[in-house]
Amino acid sequence: MAEFDYGWRDSDIISNTLNKTYYKNITSNDRDVAIKALRNVMKNSEDFEIRNYTEQDDKTLQKFLFARNFILEDSFELVKNYYAYRKRNPDVFRGLSLESSDIRRALEDGLPGVLKDKDRKGRCVLLLTGNNWDCSYSLLSIYRAMLFSLEQLTNDMHNQANGFVVIVDWTEFTYRQTSCLKPSILRVMIEGLQDCFPAKFKGIHFIGQPWYVDAALTVIKPFLKEEIKERIFSHGNNLSTLHELVHKDVLPAELGGEQPSYNPRSFLDLLEEKMRNNA
């Protein structure tokens, strides 16, 4: 938890005012106090719909706090963004489960996949292999699968605290496939993952991208905040620069790593087992 700089306590935050105050050496009691503070601010919101969400369980509200490093003002802003985004994009969130055929198809292709081991900074590593996508389902389906996966992964407090690294492998991604990267969906994805979803993205790595993928992705650059731009790394075919940031001891062989080749279905299998155990 050393990466966080917290500093607020009960007397500081149980109020209706929003102060950019922090925790240090967070404890379970600190989390309880922060959750209570966030719920209290929501309860006193001028937005009637936000007041309705105060009944959210503690685990859900904790996601927003971790995503914004327990800065109460920023956490509350993220709550507002999240629910407003859901309202604007009902098709994105409709039927967000393994029962949705489009989500299942994307996960069968490892879009996204999740590596079994955390990296050396404790971050969960998501892998998307572009060549696995045959475009028989839309980019929106991949995004829905991503959101569903993140909803499950952020139930783990370790992932809430340490965040995620995303690796997108564009190797052998064809020019024809590039036409399926719809700018309208890319913008919706950027808005959601950058400003509206309670997860921390510590690094986004592109590898093996051909020139036409770089050209297609230029449409999203104006929508990226500087903070996010600084966390995007384009490695091309130079895997050594990737390994400097995500060590190869957790990466599969196809990424020049020391682990066996990644099975695209492995994360889906894990989710299915989890759902069976919770049934």
VENQUIGI-V727800 format. One record per backbone hydrogen bond with DSSP energy under -0.5 kcal/mol. CO is the residue of the C=O (numbers start at 0). NH is the residue of the N-H. If there is no record, write none. Layout:
((CO:NH) (CO:NH))
This chain:
((0:3) (5:22) (8:11) (8:12) (9:13) (12:14) (16:18) (18:20) (20:71) (21:6) (21:7) (26:30) (27:31) (28:32) (29:33) (30:34) (31:35) (32:36) (33:37) (34:38) (35:39) (36:40) (37:41) (38:42) (39:43) (41:44) (45:47) (46:50) (47:51) (48:52) (49:52) (50:53) (51:54) (52:55) (56:60) (57:61) (58:62) (59:62) (59:63) (60:64) (61:65) (62:66) (63:67) (64:67) (64:69) (65:68) (67:70) (69:71) (70:74) (71:75) (72:76) (73:77) (74:78) (75:79) (76:80) (77:81) (78:82) (79:83) (80:84) (81:85) (82:86) (83:87) (84:88) (88:91) (88:92) (89:93) (92:95) (94:96) (96:99) (98:100) (99:103) (100:104) (101:105) (102:106) (103:107) (104:108) (105:108) (105:110) (106:109) (109:112) (111:110) (112:126) (118:121) (122:118) (123:125) (123:164) (124:114) (125:166) (126:112) (127:129) (127:168) (128:131) (129:132) (131:133) (137:141) (138:142) (139:143) (140:144) (141:145) (142:146) (143:147) (144:148) (145:149) (146:150) (147:151) (148:152) (149:153) (151:154) (152:155) (154:156) (155:158) (155:159) (156:160) (157:161) (158:162) (162:123) (163:201) (163:202) (164:125) (165:167) (165:204) (166:127) (166:168) (167:169) (167:206) (168:129) (168:130) (169:172) (173:177) (174:178) (175:178) (176:179) (177:180) (179:181) (181:185) (182:186) (183:187) (184:188) (185:189) (186:190) (187:191) (188:192) (189:193) (190:194) (190:195) (191:195) (191:196) (196:198) (198:200) (199:163) (199:201) (202:165) (203:205) (203:232) (204:167) (205:234) (205:235) (206:169) (209:212) (209:213) (210:214) (211:215) (212:216) (213:217) (214:217) (215:218) (216:219) (216:220) (217:220) (217:221) (219:222) (220:223) (224:228) (225:229) (227:230) (228:231) (230:203) (230:232) (232:205) (232:234) (234:237) (235:207) (236:238) (237:240) (237:241) (238:242) (239:243) (240:244) (241:244) (241:245) (246:249) (247:257) (250:258) (251:254) (251:256) (252:255) (258:252) (261:263) (262:265) (264:268) (265:269) (266:270) (267:271) (268:272) (269:273) (270:274) (271:275) (272:276) (273:277) (274:278) (275:278))
